[in-house]
């Protein structure tokens, strides 16, 4: 069809305002846009899947690191952030419905609430990051905490009251018993002087006459802390090795998620501005729907991050 014939053919009907010229109908434009958004979200899932795989491999090989290091995280702040994002996902879904029904004022209010939830999430995350920075709970050689995590049980740990941790291998009774055992002569006979010991059935219990091997020094070599982390601290010599790797994973995963939250807030702010202008209604609500899909993915990623990082047992 020639250009003149196309102009004559299109003169008989009005082209919808929000319909791009390379689409025939608004439905076709909506379906194409939604397919593009789903393809984009698939790449986002693949991105986070790689990080979740790295998390799974390291945790499977070093579970003690995760069980110890997660005690440094504040599960209450993480839980509040989870509730904030779940609520924002609800308001975002409601906003999509309001745009479909042409409820402009309700749409503006719901988008504003969702945006405030995003600011609340980032504010709480800022508090967490600030505390980690001040306490030396960072990645690599920057991991230099000045105190053990709350509720941790560490051998040899002396609490501020001057008492060793209850139930810990380094508690007072256990330490006293260990010192008594270490001070016993290495040549002490394994069989008591009163004669051989017998079990309940009356059989003689054989015991090795070989004295136990001496116990070597515990903890990491002092020169390691002298070279890399300064003077040795009593409780840090008994914590699991490579705890800094946990915080490397923590900051990568939560930091990347935080960037996605910021991107989602930018999109919400953009459609909020257009909503005030009255751009959306039953005939055109594509940007609201697409932004809602992205925001739901952001919420879903955090729902996985929270238990994996904060609730490790």
C-alpha positions as CSV (number, residue, x, y, z in Angstrom):
1,X,0.0,0.0,0.0
2,X,1.4,3.4,-1.0
3,X,1.8,6.2,1.5
4,X,-1.1,8.2,0.1
5,X,-3.4,5.1,0.2
6,X,-2.3,4.5,3.9
7,X,-3.2,8.0,4.8
8,X,-6.6,7.8,3.1
9,X,-7.3,4.4,4.9
10,X,-6.4,5.8,8.3
11,X,-8.3,9.0,7.8
12,X,-11.6,7.1,8.5
13,X,-10.6,6.2,12.1
14,X,-8.9,8.0,15.0
15,X,-5.6,6.6,16.2
16,X,-5.6,5.9,20.0
17,X,-3.4,8.4,21.9
18,X,-1.3,5.9,23.7
19,X,-1.0,3.3,20.9
20,X,2.4,3.2,19.2
21,X,2.3,3.3,15.5
22,X,3.9,-0.1,15.0
23,X,1.0,-1.8,16.8
24,X,-2.4,-2.5,15.3
25,X,-4.4,-2.6,18.5
26,X,-4.0,-1.7,22.2
27,X,-4.3,-5.4,23.1
28,X,-1.4,-6.2,20.8
29,X,0.7,-3.5,22.4
30,X,-0.1,-4.7,25.9
31,X,0.7,-8.3,25.1
32,X,4.0,-7.4,23.5
33,X,5.0,-5.2,26.4
34,X,4.1,-7.8,28.9
35,X,6.1,-10.5,27.1
36,X,9.1,-8.1,27.1
37,X,8.8,-7.5,30.8
38,X,8.6,-11.3,31.5
39,X,11.8,-11.9,29.5
40,X,13.5,-9.1,31.4
41,X,12.4,-10.6,34.7
42,X,13.7,-14.0,33.6
43,X,17.2,-12.5,33.2
44,X,16.8,-11.0,36.7
45,X,15.9,-14.4,38.1
46,X,19.0,-15.9,36.4
47,X,21.2,-13.1,38.0
48,X,20.0,-13.8,41.5
49,X,20.0,-17.6,40.9
50,X,23.8,-17.5,40.4
51,X,24.2,-15.7,43.8
52,X,21.9,-18.2,45.5
53,X,23.9,-21.1,44.0
54,X,27.1,-19.5,45.4
55,X,25.4,-19.2,48.8
56,X,24.2,-22.8,48.7
57,X,27.7,-24.2,47.9
58,X,29.5,-22.2,50.5
59,X,26.9,-22.9,53.2
60,X,26.9,-26.7,52.4
61,X,30.7,-26.8,52.8
62,X,31.0,-24.4,55.8
63,X,27.7,-24.5,57.8
64,X,29.5,-23.5,61.0
65,X,30.4,-20.1,59.5
66,X,26.7,-19.3,58.6
67,X,25.4,-20.6,61.9
68,X,27.9,-18.3,63.7
69,X,27.9,-15.2,61.6
70,X,24.1,-14.9,61.2
71,X,24.0,-14.1,65.0
72,X,25.5,-10.7,64.1
73,X,22.4,-9.8,62.0
74,X,19.3,-8.2,63.5
75,X,16.4,-10.5,62.7
76,X,13.9,-8.0,64.0
77,X,15.0,-5.3,61.6
78,X,15.0,-7.9,58.8
79,X,11.5,-9.1,59.8
80,X,10.1,-5.6,59.8
81,X,11.6,-5.0,56.3
82,X,9.9,-8.2,55.2
83,X,6.5,-7.0,56.4
84,X,7.1,-3.6,54.8
85,X,7.8,-5.2,51.4
86,X,4.9,-7.6,51.6
87,X,2.6,-4.7,52.4
88,X,4.0,-2.7,49.5
89,X,3.4,-5.6,47.2
90,X,-0.3,-5.6,48.2
91,X,-0.6,-1.8,47.7
92,X,1.1,-2.2,44.3
93,X,-1.3,-4.9,43.1
94,X,-4.2,-2.8,44.3
95,X,-2.8,0.2,42.4
96,X,-2.8,-1.9,39.2
97,X,-6.4,-2.7,39.7
98,X,-7.3,0.9,40.4
99,X,-5.7,1.9,37.1
100,X,-7.7,-0.7,35.3
101,X,-10.9,0.7,36.8
102,X,-9.9,4.3,36.2
103,X,-9.9,5.2,39.9
104,X,-7.4,8.0,39.7
105,X,-7.3,9.3,43.3
106,X,-7.1,5.8,44.7
107,X,-4.3,5.0,42.2
108,X,-2.3,8.1,43.3
109,X,-2.8,7.2,47.0
110,X,-1.7,3.5,46.6
111,X,1.3,4.4,44.6
112,X,2.3,7.0,47.2
113,X,2.0,4.4,50.0
114,X,4.1,1.9,47.9
115,X,6.8,4.5,47.4
116,X,6.8,5.3,51.2
117,X,7.3,1.6,51.9
118,X,10.3,1.6,49.6
119,X,11.8,4.5,51.5
120,X,11.1,2.7,54.8
121,X,12.8,-0.4,53.6
122,X,15.9,1.5,52.5
123,X,16.0,3.5,55.8
124,X,16.0,0.3,57.9
125,X,18.7,-1.2,55.6
126,X,20.7,2.0,56.1
127,X,20.6,1.5,59.8
128,X,21.8,-2.1,59.4
129,X,24.6,-1.2,57.1
130,X,25.7,1.6,59.4
131,X,25.8,-0.7,62.4
132,X,27.8,-3.3,60.4
133,X,30.3,-0.6,59.4
134,X,30.8,0.7,62.9
135,X,31.2,-2.8,64.4
136,X,33.7,-3.9,61.8
137,X,31.4,-6.6,60.3
138,X,32.5,-6.2,56.7
139,X,34.0,-8.4,53.9
140,X,37.6,-9.6,53.5
141,X,40.3,-8.1,55.7
142,X,37.8,-5.4,56.7
143,X,36.1,-8.0,59.0
144,X,37.4,-6.8,62.4
145,X,34.6,-7.1,65.0
146,X,35.2,-5.8,68.5
147,X,32.8,-8.2,70.2
148,X,31.3,-11.6,69.7
149,X,27.7,-11.9,68.4
150,X,24.9,-11.9,70.8
151,X,23.8,-15.3,72.3
152,X,26.9,-17.0,70.9
153,X,28.7,-19.7,72.8
154,X,32.5,-19.5,72.3
155,X,35.1,-21.5,74.1
156,X,37.1,-19.3,76.4
157,X,34.8,-16.3,76.1
158,X,34.7,-14.2,79.2
159,X,31.5,-12.1,79.6
160,X,31.6,-8.6,81.0
161,X,30.5,-9.9,84.4
162,X,33.7,-12.0,84.5
163,X,31.8,-15.3,84.0
164,X,32.4,-17.7,81.2
165,X,29.5,-18.5,78.9
166,X,27.1,-21.0,80.3
167,X,27.2,-24.4,78.7
168,X,30.2,-23.4,76.6
169,X,33.2,-25.7,76.4
170,X,35.1,-22.8,77.9
171,X,32.9,-22.4,80.9
172,X,34.4,-22.4,84.4
173,X,33.7,-26.1,85.2
174,X,34.8,-27.3,81.8
175,X,37.9,-25.1,81.9
176,X,38.9,-26.3,85.3
177,X,38.5,-29.9,84.3
178,X,40.5,-29.3,81.2
179,X,43.3,-27.6,83.2
180,X,43.3,-30.5,85.7
181,X,43.5,-33.0,82.9
182,X,46.3,-31.1,81.3
183,X,48.3,-30.8,84.6
184,X,48.1,-34.5,85.2
185,X,51.3,-36.4,84.7
186,X,51.6,-37.8,81.2
187,X,52.9,-41.1,82.6
188,X,49.9,-41.7,84.9
189,X,48.7,-45.3,84.5
190,X,45.4,-45.8,82.8
191,X,44.3,-48.5,85.2
192,X,43.4,-47.5,88.8
193,X,45.5,-48.8,91.7
194,X,42.5,-50.7,93.1
195,X,42.6,-53.2,90.3
196,X,40.9,-53.7,86.9
197,X,37.5,-52.1,86.4
198,X,34.6,-54.3,85.6
199,X,31.3,-53.6,83.8
200,X,27.8,-54.5,85.0
201,X,28.1,-58.1,83.8
202,X,31.4,-58.6,85.7
203,X,33.7,-58.6,82.7
204,X,37.0,-56.8,82.9
205,X,37.1,-53.5,81.0
206,X,40.3,-53.3,79.0
207,X,42.0,-49.9,79.0
208,X,44.8,-48.7,77.0
209,X,48.1,-48.3,78.8
210,X,49.2,-45.7,76.3
211,X,48.9,-42.1,77.8
212,X,46.8,-39.7,75.8
213,X,48.6,-37.3,73.4
214,X,49.2,-33.8,74.6
215,X,46.7,-31.1,73.6
216,X,48.2,-28.5,71.4
217,X,47.4,-24.8,71.4
218,X,43.9,-23.7,70.3
219,X,42.9,-21.0,68.0
220,X,44.6,-19.3,65.0
221,X,48.3,-18.7,65.1
222,X,49.1,-15.4,66.8
223,X,51.3,-14.3,63.8
224,X,48.2,-14.3,61.6
225,X,46.5,-11.6,63.7
226,X,49.8,-9.7,64.0
227,X,50.2,-9.6,60.3
228,X,46.6,-9.1,59.1
229,X,44.3,-8.2,61.9
230,X,46.3,-6.6,64.7
231,X,46.6,-8.0,68.2
232,X,44.9,-11.3,69.0
233,X,41.6,-11.2,70.8
234,X,40.7,-14.1,73.1
235,X,37.3,-14.9,71.6
236,X,38.3,-14.3,68.0
237,X,40.8,-17.0,68.2
238,X,38.0,-19.5,68.7
239,X,35.4,-18.3,66.1
240,X,35.1,-20.3,62.8
241,X,37.5,-19.4,60.1
242,X,36.5,-17.3,57.1
243,X,33.6,-15.6,58.7
244,X,34.4,-12.6,56.5
245,X,33.1,-14.6,53.5
246,X,29.6,-14.7,55.0
247,X,29.6,-10.9,55.1
248,X,30.9,-10.7,51.6
249,X,27.9,-12.8,50.5
250,X,25.6,-10.8,52.7
251,X,26.6,-7.4,51.3
252,X,26.6,-8.6,47.7
253,X,23.1,-10.1,47.8
254,X,21.4,-7.5,50.0
255,X,23.3,-4.6,48.2
256,X,22.2,-5.9,44.8
257,X,18.7,-6.3,46.0
258,X,18.8,-2.7,47.4
259,X,19.8,-1.4,44.0
260,X,16.7,-3.1,42.5
261,X,14.6,-1.5,45.2
262,X,15.9,1.9,44.2
263,X,15.2,1.2,40.5
264,X,11.7,0.1,41.4
265,X,11.1,3.3,43.4
266,X,12.2,5.4,40.4
267,X,9.7,3.6,38.2
268,X,6.9,4.0,40.8
269,X,7.8,7.7,41.0
270,X,7.5,8.0,37.3
271,X,4.1,6.4,37.0
272,X,2.9,8.4,40.1
273,X,3.8,11.6,38.2
274,X,1.9,10.3,35.2
275,X,-1.0,9.3,37.4
276,X,-1.4,12.8,38.7
277,X,-1.5,14.0,35.2
278,X,-4.3,11.5,34.4
279,X,-2.5,9.3,31.9
280,X,-3.9,6.0,33.0
281,X,-7.4,4.5,32.8
282,X,-9.3,1.5,31.6
283,X,-8.0,2.0,28.1
284,X,-4.3,2.3,29.0
285,X,-2.6,1.1,32.2
286,X,0.4,-0.7,30.7
287,X,3.2,1.1,32.7
288,X,1.4,0.5,36.0
289,X,1.0,-3.2,35.3
290,X,4.6,-3.7,34.1
291,X,6.0,-1.8,37.1
292,X,3.9,-3.9,39.4
293,X,5.4,-7.1,38.0
294,X,8.9,-5.8,38.6
295,X,8.1,-4.7,42.1
296,X,6.7,-8.1,43.0
297,X,9.9,-9.7,41.8
298,X,11.9,-7.4,44.1
299,X,9.7,-8.4,47.0
300,X,10.0,-12.1,46.2
301,X,13.8,-12.0,46.2
302,X,13.8,-10.5,49.7
303,X,11.4,-13.1,50.9
304,X,14.1,-15.7,50.1
305,X,17.0,-13.6,51.4
306,X,15.5,-12.9,54.8
307,X,15.3,-16.6,56.0
308,X,18.5,-17.6,54.3
309,X,20.6,-14.9,55.9
310,X,18.8,-14.0,59.1
311,X,17.2,-17.2,60.3
312,X,19.9,-19.8,59.8
313,X,19.9,-22.7,62.3
